[in-house]
Amino acid sequence: MQDALIRLTDYWAGHGCLVAQPMNTEVGAGTLNPATALRVLGPEPWRVAYVEPSVRPDDARYGDNPNRLQTHTQFQVILKPEPGDAQEVYLGSLRALGIDLAAHDVRFVEDNWASPALGAWGLGWEVWLDGLEITQFTYFQQSGGLTLDPVSVEITYGMERIIMALQGASHFKDIVYAPGISYGEAFGQSEYEMSRYYLDDADIETGRRLFEAYAGEARRMLDARLPVPAHSYVLKCSHAFNVLDSRGAIGTTERARAFARMRGLAHEVAGLWVERRAELSHPLGDATRAERDATTGAGRSAPPQAPATLPELDRAGTFALEIGVEELPPHEVAPTADQVTGALVGGLRETGLYGDESSAETGATPRRIVAVVTGLRPREPDRERVVKGPRLSAAYDADGNPTKALQGFARGQGVDPAEVGTVTVGGVEYAGLVRTVTGRPAAEVLAELVPRVVRGLRADTNMRWNAPGVSFSRPVRWLVALLDEHVVPASVAGLATGRTTRVHRTAAEPLVSVPHADALTATLRANGIEPAVSRRRSRVVEGAAPLARSVGGVIDFPAEHPLLEEIVNLVEEPAPILGSFDESFLTLPEEILTTVMKKHQRYLPVRSSTGRLLPHFVTVANGPCDTEAVSAGNAAVLRARYQDAAFFFEHDLRRKPEELKTGLEKLTFADRLGSMADRAARIRAIAGELASHVDLANEELDVVRRAGKLAKFDLAASMVIELSGLAGTMAREYARRAGEDEAVAQALYEMELPRSAGDALPAGVAGSLLAVADRLDLLAGLFAVGSAPTGGSDPFGLRRAALALTAILRGDPRLAAVTVDEGLRIAARNQPVEVAPEALAEATRFVARRLEQALIDEGHPVQVVRAVMPHAGSPAYAERAARDLGGLLGDERFRRLTTALQRVLRIVPDGTLPGYDPGLFAEPAERRLYDAFVRVRAELPRYATLPEFTAAVLPLAEPIDAYFDDVMVMDRDPAVRANRLGFLADVRDLVTILDWPQIA
């Protein structure tokens, strides 16, 4: 390991990095060292590399866990501004460590980073070596609450992980640290004793005093305008907090206050650092000025100027566009391809270059978006352009001579006034000209369109890099734009188009020239890149299935469809590889094993023909590699993760569910809404109140009460803290092993369902009630404290919660008496804060909008869904009404009833209250409608379905029509008019089963 640290130091020093020293106080990551945390701020260029012992008290395991240490070693690199080729330079550092990139599967897998406490975030990747995360690679976007300009690249190596992989060590203690000395021999005692200190022996009161002292000193240094010592004391403050947290001494309120305090101090430090560097006139220079010079051609890498002449075609041609990017998140690959194709084809249609004979083919991988348009017309069609001059009445005097206005217009157009004619625009006559505009060649149009397409790229989350005026999910690094054999010259994002594409980074020739637009796809395939998603999917399935059969197993591809789609968009050249793990791990619950495989490693599980999990998996590498080495590497990663899981599982089993639940008091839920223990108590209370609305047997009520008492206990379990997706699953497992009734264990599992759209719903009424209470508490509490979703931001998953709430209420007939409105009112009464009526109303509308969208997504016509929205509070009824209404719309009798009721609804003003005296009805049609109305109201079932309602109310249709034919509702006599409107308002209120205007 010592040699590896020396090699990295030499490598990065050779790439212009200053070699800094570790921070002289405890830090949780190399990011917190001022060489990163402060130096990424402001405009000064900065390149630095250093080793950072990173201290995380909560990861203390007494040295027993093979993969967890309270002090681990990071190697930190900052490149500011980002150089444009940071990935390639980083890969060179792996070669310097002796890693054969051609033999191993090295990949960049999406992993964005954020530290709310520091007001910092960035986008980037985990770097995987045969499935092992060895590096965090991040483009910093913000730090200390300040937007970073220029953007820095942070590269953080996890040294113990890398060396364990290189040396084949299964425990950190077995790492050869230096010749003749193991890691355990050098640091084992320290690991054990510091674990003892952090977990057992640190004095809590001393820790609290230190936290206050450090925070106070940081404040004093800020007041003295000394950001460096202030930052040092913020770090000490953070470590004191982490020690207290590892001792279980931090409550919910204390945690929220401490975070807010440290965040405020960190933001002030950042702002003060920027001020001080400006006062010192930025001794290291201004990288943003260099960037500006580059974009104007005064500095490096300015794109070449477009040639004076553009290629012209004399027949239909082919255009190929490739936008090369650094690895996109898998979920962005397909939407980006659609976005590029839509913008390109749309732009070509607008100009007339794309016609009925044209076609577009799209390809997309993590590193490129490819669009090939065939049958492209050689030039735009000529078009006539009307040039409008002065109004005709102002163009000539009384003698018919041109006025000064007309003469000026003619001069401006370079024509004689006699050549000016008459044009009509918007029905008004003007003096003017009709000019023929010659269509531009296709290359000229494309030279304008390509930059527009690139600049228009957008994703769910966008980042900046060293390309002014452009932002996207990941940096754009090359552009291929060919019209037949010609390059279409254009520049955008600091790049010039060309004919050179990039293939695998490990290829003998990673840069390849494309001779012709028609050849782009073939060129990529010849170099191992498969741009078609469907072909990559087929290659994964066709390669993985026989591997599973070779060990007597199968892969359930339909069940693994989401994982398969993710895998397909993680690679450019799928290479399925079989791996195995020790059968002893099969004693762990299957959900643990498959969660680790699928969520963390993106492995396809191998099962027997009966569905039993086998000790095998299939991983999909990106391109050719040493399959034995990659299989062994991935197996080692899985073994380490399963060892961790076994450690957590065994640790959790030492405590009963009630004991585990006490840990919820340490978990903050949300500001002003208390801890997870408080939230669990509210869920229990809400479920209890909801149960009173449902006809439950005594044993079912007992299950609700017992499961409610244990609600959310597994969130404090080590396994769920490590693998949050196992919430509910582990509650069921631990409850069973603790001897709880099976119905209680199942209810604890089902209260977490559904986890996503289309997921299974709770099967039992107890699980349904707890799941509904869970979602109601989320919605009522978070709307009360102003944490409703905004735009694309929904940190608490309230949209998902609302969809789950309506899905459960639709799916369990026994909950028919539970309405959204009443449920939210019950939840509001149990909140620790006042829930304003406006917040409650907004939460109700929010749920209704989610139900509306869900019904539309399921195929119900928009007008039908909107018509049943008066029943959004009873989602099951609304769903049935939508289904019934869809069938009734084709019924002639229902259409007649709808028409009649519309006449009532249109004439009654909003806000009119029912109220009338039947004795004032003077017309026979009035009395007839009244008698029919009284009969219908008496016979109408209280909870009528839409067909029942239609059958009961249909007798009103004919009397209503006769009423409007014979009766003047808006009589001149105010008393008569008011009486008639009051009666019709009563009719209106009887038929509120639908929003009738929606189906007019």
Secondary structure, DSSP 4 states (H G I P E B T S, - for coil): -HHHHHHHHHHHHTTT-EE----SS-BSSGGGSHHHHTTTSSS--EEEEEEEEEE-GGG--TT-STT--SEEEEEEEEEES--S-HHHHHHHHHHHTT--TTTS-EEEEE--EEEGGGTEEEEEEEEEETTEEEEEEEEEEEETTEE-SS--EEEEEEHHHHHHHHHT-SSGGGSEEETTEEHHHHHHHHHHHHHHIIIII--HHHHHHHHHHHHHHHHHHHHTT-HHHHHHHHHHHHHHHHHHHHTT---HHHHHHHHHHHHHHHHHHHHHHHHHHHHTT-TT--HHHHHHHHHTTSSTTPPPPPPSS----SS-EEEEEEEEESPPPHHHHHHHHHHHHHHHHHHHHHTT-S-TT-EEEEEEETTEEEEEEEEE-SBPPPEEEEEEEEEHHHHB-TTSPBPHHHHHHHHHHTS-GGG-EEEEETTEEEEEEEEEEPPPBHHHHHHHHHHHHHHT---SS-B--SSTT--BSS-EEEEEEEETTEE---EETTEE-BSEEE--TTSSS-EEE---GGGHHHHHHHTT----HHHHHHHHHHHHHHHHHTTT-B--TTTTHHHHHHHHTT-SSEEEEEEE--GGGGGS-HHHHHHIIIIIT-PEEEE-TTSPEEEEEEEEEESS--HHHHHHHHHHHHHHHHHHHHHHHHHHHTS-HHHHHGGGGGSEEETTTEEHHHHHHHHHHHHHHHHTTS---HHHHHHHHHHHHHTTGGGGSHHHHH-GGGTTHHHHHHHHHTT--HHHHHHHHHTT--SSTTPPPPSSHHHHHHHHHHHHHHHHHHHHTT---BTTB-TT-HHHHHHHHHHHHHH-GGGTT--HHHHHHHHHHTSSS---HHHHHHHHHHHHHHHHHHHHHTT--HHHHHHTGGGTTSHHHHHHHHHHHHHHTT-HHHHHHHHHHHHHHHHSPTTPPP---GGG--SHHHHHHHHHHHHHHHHS-TT--HHHHHHHHGGGHHHHHHHHHH--SS-SSHHHHHHHHHHHHHHHHHTTTS-GGGG-
